[in-house]
Structure formats: structure tokens, C-alpha cells
Amino acid sequence: MTAEELSKVIIQGMEEKKASNIVLMDLRGVKNAFTDFFVICSGNSDTQLEAISESIEEFVFKANKEWPSVAEGKSNRQWILIDYVNVVAHVFLKDKREYYGLEDLWGDATITRIERSFS
């Protein structure tokens, strides 16, 4: 599975649990980037963050029989990072996302905002 295809599967997992403000950051043209893509989303509660992260892992496993190489932040559920090497998913509480500002830190990346496909 290519990094682009994996990113789409991760987005589907996010959408399944109604994640908000989903963005895809293409880091392939960014010097010293350690991955090809970031997929970032927000959730409204720690419970929703847990559900989103579990959904991502389930969708990716069903599509590619792959578990993340690293998953961190599940115990505090404010910022969960799920690392698939070529694609890293970030699931944030809204205030933590604003605080850390990954979109600003990686400003050279090509950013695609994902329109919500659910009502």
C-alpha cells in the first residue's frame, strides 16, 4: 500500500468517528521530513480521541493487515500519535492542536483540508 493510499484509509477511520478539521499534510517535498504524510484531526473529548484512534487502527488493519509501529498518548488522550512510518496520524483535543500548531511548524508542507463526508 502506498503512503497516499494509507493516508486515505486513515482519513476514513477518522471520518468514521466524526473527527473534525481533518488535514492531510504532504511532507515529501520538505527538507529533513521524517515521514511522507501527516494526517491531523481534532476531537471534542478524550473519549472521542480514543474512539478515533481505535478506528484508524482498525481501518488500516482491515485494509493492509498492518499495525502501527508506534502509538503514543493513549493514556492521557490529549494528543494521540499513530505512526505507520510513511504516514503519521495525529489525533488532538482541539485546544492541544491549537497549542502545538503542527500545521504552522511544518509550513512548507502542502496542506489539503478534507471536507466532511458525514452530516
C-alpha positions in Angstrom: 0.0 0.0 0.0 1.4 3.4 -1.0 1.6 6.3 1.5 -1.1 8.1 -0.4 -3.4 5.1 -0.1 -2.6 4.6 3.6 -3.4 8.3 4.2 -6.9 7.8 2.6 -7.6 4.8 4.8 -6.5 6.8 7.9 -8.9 9.6 6.9 -11.7 7.1 6.5 -11.0 5.9 10.1 -11.1 9.4 11.3 -14.4 10.2 9.5 -16.0 7.0 10.8 -15.8 8.6 14.3 -16.7 12.1 13.2 -13.3 13.7 13.7 -13.3 17.4 12.8 -10.9 19.6 10.9 -9.1 16.8 9.1 -6.0 17.9 7.2 -3.5 16.0 5.0 0.0 17.4 5.0 2.3 16.2 2.2 5.8 16.4 3.6 7.6 14.7 0.7 9.0 18.0 -0.6 10.0 19.2 2.9 13.7 19.0 3.6 14.6 16.7 6.6 11.0 15.4 6.9 11.0 12.0 8.6 7.7 10.8 7.0 5.8 11.3 3.8 2.5 12.5 5.3 0.8 13.8 8.4 -2.9 13.3 8.8 -4.2 15.5 11.5 -7.7 15.7 13.1 -9.4 17.0 16.2 -11.9 15.5 18.6 -14.2 17.0 21.2 -13.4 14.8 24.2 -10.8 12.3 25.4 -13.4 9.5 24.8 -13.8 10.6 21.1 -10.0 10.7 20.7 -9.8 7.1 21.9 -12.5 6.1 19.5 -10.9 7.9 16.6 -7.5 6.3 17.3 -9.0 2.8 17.6 -11.0 3.4 14.3 -7.8 4.4 12.5 -6.0 1.2 13.6 -9.0 -1.0 12.7 -9.4 0.6 9.2 -5.7 0.3 8.5 -5.5 -3.3 9.7 -8.5 -4.3 7.6 -7.1 -2.7 4.5 -3.5 -3.6 4.9 -3.0 -6.1 7.8 -0.7 -3.6 9.4 -0.5 -2.3 13.0 1.3 1.0 13.8 5.0 0.9 14.5 4.3 3.3 17.4 1.2 4.6 19.1 1.6 7.1 21.9 -0.6 9.3 24.0 -3.4 6.8 24.6 -3.1 7.0 28.3 -3.6 10.8 28.6 -5.8 11.1 25.5 -5.0 14.7 24.6 -2.7 14.1 21.6 -2.6 10.6 20.2 0.2 9.9 17.7 -0.1 6.8 15.5 3.0 6.1 13.4 2.9 4.0 10.3 6.4 5.1 9.3 5.5 6.7 5.9 2.3 8.2 7.4 1.8 9.6 10.9 -1.7 10.3 12.2 -2.2 12.9 14.9 -5.5 13.0 16.9 -5.8 16.1 19.1 -8.1 17.7 21.5 -9.0 21.0 19.9 -7.1 23.2 22.4 -4.0 21.0 22.3 -4.0 21.1 18.5 -4.0 24.9 18.6 -1.3 25.0 21.2 1.1 22.8 19.3 0.3 24.1 15.9 1.8 21.4 13.7 0.4 23.0 10.6 2.5 26.1 11.3 5.6 24.1 12.3 5.6 22.3 9.0 4.6 25.4 7.0 6.4 24.2 3.8 4.2 21.1 3.5 1.3 21.0 1.0 -1.8 21.1 3.1 -5.1 19.6 1.9 -8.2 20.2 4.1 -10.6 17.3 4.0 -14.2 18.1 3.6 -16.5 16.3 6.0 -18.4 13.5 4.2 -20.9 12.9 7.0 -23.8 15.0 8.3 
